[in-house]
């Protein structure tokens, strides 16, 4: 009988594979996805190689080969081994993340993917829109790199509205014209249809989307079409970096600084860094694109590790939106350059969360029949629910954090584990009915805007509003078509959307995340404020941004108001360098879920790079980590 080694997504002591018998009628293929028995259950695994030795124990047979038949390429297998080693994950779980779930456990012959016929022949030329001088220079550099079969990393750095998408769109078309495949990574599912439409309008037809909300059959068909070379280009979110491309020559990580590229559960890979490593292995061209790049990426570009491509101006010479800072401490406004004025302070809800300056700007926007975006990076109606009788705050029984009030379905939800319970009119502790809704969420802002502007057409874009399939596309489509006056939302509205009708952006609380205990808090605040400010004034009419803050003099907010990335980088880099924080050092987060207690050992020994000890009930627990940093890409 033929024996094969199979990697399974289960932590195994001292080994990463199990041995199984391959049925005689099945051809051996490294990378083949199979169903195997593990104890009393069956799991999906990946065939790695033949096992030449006959084991002394009884070998079980492979239980089946799912349909459609999926085979990971040799290149992808190698990449998964690197991910497993670098991110301290098991090979089985990385391989499991790299393949879609099967839709049926049969041995039917594989079907061809439902992809559009067509594409280009080598002699055909893509349809191109006019580019300005900066865009043309950037594109020329990318096309030169595509003609050289070597690893070429670029940072495409341009202000919001400078036409970065057009540059990498033309480069991707050129890569396909030369016979290769291209991958465009976007941080949010809502952005993928917009990007895909841009490619289709440019003449490319063999394209597809790939993200987590596709049905299992749809994901499997795209996966197989990529492996078969039936697709020229894929637009996808984080998981698309693990697709089995045959001839991947061009990769783009749009909004490369976005935290959505980091996988939060094991394997905890960062899609941006995996894209860099994959391009390096394939000798391909990779573009990191952003108006607010991460400090790590910009520092690498400054020292020449990446080639820096700059787009310092908006297309057609349009100016950046003007920014005014509403100082919530004095109920007034402050000019970004330092001049301030005190405004009226009516004793209403609006004076606490919507400043008079912002509400006046909203009224003008409605009068001119223009559109506005209101941004608050906090879901729900209120941050917590507190009883004024006994002082108890409603908390999650599992996570011991305050539950967020959601008004649309009258629930209390934990934003960590997802637990929820119904909102009752009395306190569970003492029975009092005097409950206080503390803090503010985007749902509370939505209610107040509806009360203040009853004739305005309002929509909300956040995680809760887009749970239903197709909801995000419907909300964005209505806003793009002018059927919505104000779009309210969390960080989803800050992404790279292009809405020419938006002339006003209101930032409800600019310093909401500024003082979190995270060394990247200032960087993330600057990035998100600059990004959302960039949604205004992208059409014919000039844009205006009202930035409300209790800490208007903070350097990150001043730089965001001026939309000055270079100034922010200079200030933040000086602090990072002094503390040896990234990009001038590496930090590794180690989460110890289970540990082996060295109870009888007095001497632990020397660990290769790091030893983490913690006195726990009089005992010492240890975790070790070997770190081998790649030549390209920051540490996770």
PEDA-V329670 format. One record per backbone hydrogen bond with DSSP energy under -0.5 kcal/mol. NH is the residue of the N-H (numbers start at 1). CO is the residue of the C=O. E is the energy in kcal/mol with one decimal. If there is no record, write none. Layout:
nh=[NH,NH]
co=[CO,CO]
e=[E,E]
This chain:
nh=[2,4,5,6,7,8,9,10,15,18,20,21,22,23,26,31,32,33,34,35,36,36,37,38,41,43,45,46,47,48,49,51,52,55,62,63,64,66,67,72,77,78,79,80,81,82,83,84,85,86,87,89,94,95,96,97,98,99,103,104,106,115,124,127,136,137,138,139,140,141,142,143,144,145,146,147,148,149,150,152,154,155,156,156,157,157,158,158,159,162,167,168,169,170,171,172,173,174,175,176,177,178,179,180,181,182,183,184,185,185,186,191,192,192,193,195,196,197,198,199,200,201,202,203,204,207,208,210,214,219,220,221,222,223,224,225,226,227,228,229,230,231,232,233,234,235,236,236,237,240,241,242,243,245,246,249,249,250,251,252,253,254,254,255,256,256,258,261,262,263,263,269,271,271,274,275,276,277,278,279,280,281,282,283,284,285,286,287,288,289,289,290,298,299,300,301,302,303,304,305,306,307,308,309,309,310,311,314,315,317,318,322,324,325,326,326,327,327,328,328,329,330,331,332,333,334,335,336,338,341,343,348,351,352,352,353,354,355,359,360,361,362,363,364,365,366,367,368,369,370,371,372,373,374,375,376,378,381,382,383,384,386,387,388,391,394,396,400,403,404,405,406,407,411,412,413,414,415,418,421,423,424,427,431,435,436,438,438,441,442,443,444,444,445,446,447,448,449,450,451,452,453,456,458,459,461,462,466,467,471,474,475,476,477,478,479,480,481,482,483,484,485,486,487,488,488,489,490,493,494,495,497,499,500,502,503,503,504,505,506,507,507,508,508,510,512,514,515,516,518,521,524,525,526,527,528,529,530,531,532,533,534,535,536,537,538,544,545,546,547,547,548,548,549,554,558,559,560,561,562,563,564,565,568,569,570,571,572,573,574,575,576,577,578,579,580,580,581,584,590,591,592,593,597,598,598,599,601,602,604,610,612,613,614,616,616,617,619,621,623,625,628]
co=[22,20,49,18,46,16,44,8,12,6,4,60,2,21,23,47,29,70,45,64,34,43,61,41,38,36,34,7,32,5,5,3,50,53,21,35,35,64,104,31,73,74,75,76,77,78,79,80,81,82,83,84,90,91,92,93,94,96,67,67,104,113,121,202,132,133,134,135,136,137,138,139,140,141,142,143,145,147,148,284,286,307,154,288,155,309,156,290,311,159,163,164,165,166,167,168,169,170,171,172,173,174,176,175,247,232,250,234,183,252,236,188,188,189,189,191,192,193,194,195,196,197,198,200,199,205,233,235,211,215,216,217,218,219,220,221,222,223,224,226,225,225,206,206,182,208,184,234,210,237,238,239,240,243,226,181,247,181,285,183,287,185,252,289,253,289,255,258,259,261,269,267,261,269,270,271,272,273,274,275,276,277,278,279,279,249,152,251,154,253,287,156,294,295,296,297,298,299,301,300,300,153,306,155,307,308,157,318,161,314,315,543,545,334,324,547,325,332,326,549,549,327,327,327,341,325,339,323,335,333,331,346,348,348,349,349,350,353,355,356,357,358,359,360,361,362,363,364,366,365,501,485,504,487,506,489,376,405,405,438,438,436,392,434,387,385,401,396,394,413,382,411,405,406,421,404,419,413,414,412,410,422,432,427,433,386,384,436,381,378,380,380,441,441,442,443,444,445,446,447,448,449,453,456,486,488,460,462,464,468,470,471,472,473,474,475,476,477,479,478,478,457,457,372,459,486,374,461,490,491,492,495,497,498,499,371,501,371,544,373,505,546,375,506,548,509,511,511,513,516,518,520,521,522,523,524,525,526,527,528,529,530,532,533,502,502,503,322,505,324,545,507,546,326,551,554,555,556,557,558,559,559,563,564,565,566,567,568,569,570,571,572,573,574,575,576,577,576,581,588,589,590,591,595,596,620,597,598,600,602,625,623,611,621,614,619,615,616,614,612,610,626]
e=[-0.6,-2.7,-3.0,-3.1,-2.6,-0.6,-0.7,-2.1,-0.9,-2.5,-2.4,-2.3,-2.7,-0.5,-1.6,-3.6,-1.8,-2.5,-2.3,-3.3,-0.5,-2.9,-0.5,-3.2,-1.6,-2.7,-3.0,-2.2,-2.8,-3.1,-0.8,-2.7,-0.7,-0.7,-2.4,-1.8,-1.4,-0.5,-3.0,-2.5,-2.4,-2.0,-2.0,-2.5,-1.9,-1.8,-2.5,-2.5,-1.9,-2.9,-2.6,-1.9,-1.7,-2.6,-1.9,-1.7,-1.1,-0.9,-1.0,-1.3,-1.1,-1.8,-1.8,-1.3,-2.7,-2.1,-2.0,-2.7,-2.4,-1.7,-1.9,-2.8,-2.0,-1.7,-2.1,-1.1,-1.6,-0.6,-2.7,-2.1,-2.5,-2.6,-0.5,-3.2,-1.0,-2.9,-0.6,-1.2,-1.8,-1.7,-1.3,-2.1,-2.2,-2.0,-1.9,-2.3,-2.2,-1.9,-2.2,-2.1,-2.4,-1.6,-2.1,-2.2,-2.9,-2.3,-2.2,-2.7,-0.6,-3.1,-2.4,-1.1,-0.7,-1.0,-0.7,-1.9,-2.6,-2.6,-1.4,-1.5,-2.2,-2.5,-0.8,-1.5,-1.9,-2.4,-1.3,-1.6,-1.3,-2.5,-2.4,-2.3,-2.2,-2.5,-2.4,-2.3,-2.4,-2.0,-2.2,-1.3,-2.6,-0.7,-2.6,-1.6,-1.7,-2.4,-2.5,-0.5,-1.5,-2.2,-1.6,-1.8,-1.7,-1.7,-0.6,-2.5,-0.6,-1.3,-2.4,-2.2,-3.0,-2.6,-0.6,-1.0,-0.6,-1.9,-2.4,-1.4,-1.7,-0.6,-2.9,-2.0,-2.8,-0.6,-2.5,-2.2,-1.8,-2.3,-2.9,-2.5,-2.1,-2.3,-2.1,-0.9,-2.5,-2.4,-2.4,-2.6,-2.8,-2.4,-0.6,-2.3,-2.5,-2.4,-1.8,-2.0,-2.4,-1.7,-1.0,-2.2,-1.0,-2.5,-0.6,-2.9,-0.5,-0.5,-2.3,-0.6,-2.1,-1.4,-1.6,-2.1,-2.9,-2.5,-0.6,-1.8,-0.8,-0.9,-0.9,-2.7,-0.5,-1.0,-0.7,-1.8,-2.5,-4.8,-4.3,-0.7,-2.5,-2.9,-0.7,-1.8,-0.7,-0.5,-1.7,-1.6,-1.6,-0.5,-2.6,-2.4,-1.7,-2.4,-2.1,-2.1,-2.1,-2.1,-2.2,-2.1,-1.2,-2.6,-2.0,-2.5,-2.3,-2.1,-3.1,-2.1,-2.1,-4.1,-1.2,-1.2,-1.8,-2.7,-2.5,-2.8,-1.5,-2.4,-2.8,-2.0,-2.4,-3.1,-2.2,-2.8,-0.5,-2.0,-3.0,-2.6,-3.0,-0.6,-1.4,-2.0,-2.7,-0.6,-2.8,-1.2,-1.3,-3.7,-2.0,-1.0,-2.2,-2.4,-2.9,-0.6,-0.7,-1.6,-2.1,-1.9,-2.0,-2.6,-2.1,-1.9,-2.6,-2.7,-1.7,-0.7,-2.0,-3.2,-0.5,-1.1,-0.6,-2.2,-1.8,-2.5,-2.7,-2.4,-2.2,-1.8,-2.8,-2.0,-1.2,-2.6,-0.5,-2.1,-2.1,-2.4,-3.1,-0.6,-2.1,-1.3,-2.1,-1.4,-0.9,-2.1,-0.6,-0.5,-1.8,-2.3,-0.6,-1.4,-2.1,-3.2,-0.5,-3.0,-2.4,-0.7,-3.4,-1.2,-0.7,-0.5,-1.0,-2.6,-2.4,-2.9,-2.3,-2.7,-2.6,-2.5,-2.2,-2.4,-2.5,-2.2,-2.2,-1.5,-1.5,-1.5,-2.2,-0.6,-2.8,-2.7,-2.6,-3.1,-0.6,-2.4,-0.7,-2.4,-1.7,-2.5,-2.6,-1.9,-2.6,-1.9,-0.7,-2.4,-0.7,-1.7,-3.0,-2.2,-1.9,-2.9,-2.8,-1.3,-1.3,-2.4,-2.6,-1.6,-1.6,-0.8,-0.5,-2.3,-2.7,-0.6,-0.5,-0.6,-0.8,-0.6,-0.5,-0.6,-1.7,-0.7,-0.6,-0.6,-0.7,-1.5,-0.6,-1.1,-0.7,-3.3,-0.5,-1.4,-1.4,-1.2,-0.8,-0.5]
